[in-house]
C-alpha cells in the first residue's frame, strides 16, 4: 500500500513527466491537470514544489510552467557522459581489433 508520501511523490513525478514533453512552450496549469488527471489544487501545490526544488520554472512572458533550464542542463550532462563512455568504448574496440 502506498503511503501519502509516495502518493505525493508520484504526483510530482507525473507533472514532471508531462513538463519534459514541451520545454519551449511549457504548460498552463489547466493543461497539466488534464494531462495528469490531477486536480487543480494538486497541480498548484506540486508545481510549487517543483519550482522550489529547481526542477520547474515559470516562463516569464506567459506564466506557463516548463522544466527548468537547470534540469535541462542535467539531461545534457547525462548525454555528454554517455558520449564520453561511448568514445572510450570505441577506442577500446579499435585497440582490440588491430591485427598484426
C-alpha positions in Angstrom: 0.0 0.0 0.0 1.4 3.4 -1.0 1.9 5.9 1.8 0.8 9.5 1.5 4.4 10.5 0.9 4.7 8.0 -2.0 1.4 9.4 -3.5 2.7 12.9 -3.2 5.9 12.0 -4.9 4.0 10.2 -7.6 2.0 13.3 -8.4 5.2 15.4 -8.6 6.8 12.9 -11.0 3.6 12.7 -13.1 3.7 16.5 -13.6 7.5 16.5 -14.3 7.0 13.7 -16.9 4.5 15.9 -18.7 6.7 19.0 -18.4 9.6 17.3 -20.2 7.3 17.0 -23.3 7.2 20.7 -24.1 10.3 22.6 -22.9 9.9 25.5 -25.3 6.2 26.4 -24.6 5.5 24.8 -21.3 2.0 24.2 -20.0 -0.8 26.2 -18.4 -2.0 24.7 -15.1 -5.2 23.5 -16.7 -3.3 21.7 -19.4 -1.2 20.0 -16.7 -4.4 19.0 -14.8 -5.8 17.5 -18.0 -2.6 15.7 -19.0 -2.1 14.2 -15.5 -5.6 13.7 -14.3 -4.7 15.6 -11.1 -6.9 18.3 -9.5 -6.1 22.0 -10.0 -5.1 22.2 -6.3 -2.7 19.3 -6.7 -1.2 21.0 -9.7 -0.7 24.3 -7.9 0.9 22.6 -4.8 3.1 20.2 -6.8 4.2 22.8 -9.3 5.3 25.0 -6.4 7.3 22.0 -5.1 9.0 21.5 -8.4 9.8 25.2 -8.7 11.1 25.4 -5.2 13.3 22.3 -5.8 14.6 23.9 -9.1 13.1 21.4 -11.5 10.5 23.7 -13.0 10.1 27.3 -13.7 7.5 29.8 -14.9 8.0 31.2 -18.4 8.2 35.0 -17.7 6.0 36.2 -20.6 3.3 33.7 -20.3 3.4 32.3 -16.7 3.2 28.8 -18.2 5.3 26.2 -16.5 8.2 24.2 -18.0 11.1 22.1 -16.9 13.8 24.5 -15.6 16.9 25.3 -17.5 18.9 23.8 -14.6 17.1 20.5 -15.0 17.5 20.5 -18.8 21.3 21.0 -18.3 21.3 17.9 -16.1 19.8 16.0 -19.1 22.5 17.3 -21.3 25.1 16.2 -18.7 23.7 12.6 -19.0 24.1 12.7 -22.8 27.6 14.1 -22.5 28.5 11.3 -20.1 27.1 8.7 -22.5 29.1 10.2 -25.3 32.3 10.1 -23.2 31.9 6.5 -22.4 31.0 5.7 -26.0 34.2 7.2 -27.2 36.2 5.2 -24.7 34.5 2.0 -25.7 35.2 2.8 -29.4 38.8 3.3 -28.6 39.0 0.0 -26.7 37.3 -1.8 -29.6 39.8 -0.2 -32.0 42.7 -1.5 -30.0 41.2 -5.0 -29.8 40.6 -5.2 -33.5 44.1 -4.3 -34.5 45.8 -7.2 -36.3 49.5 -7.6 -36.5 
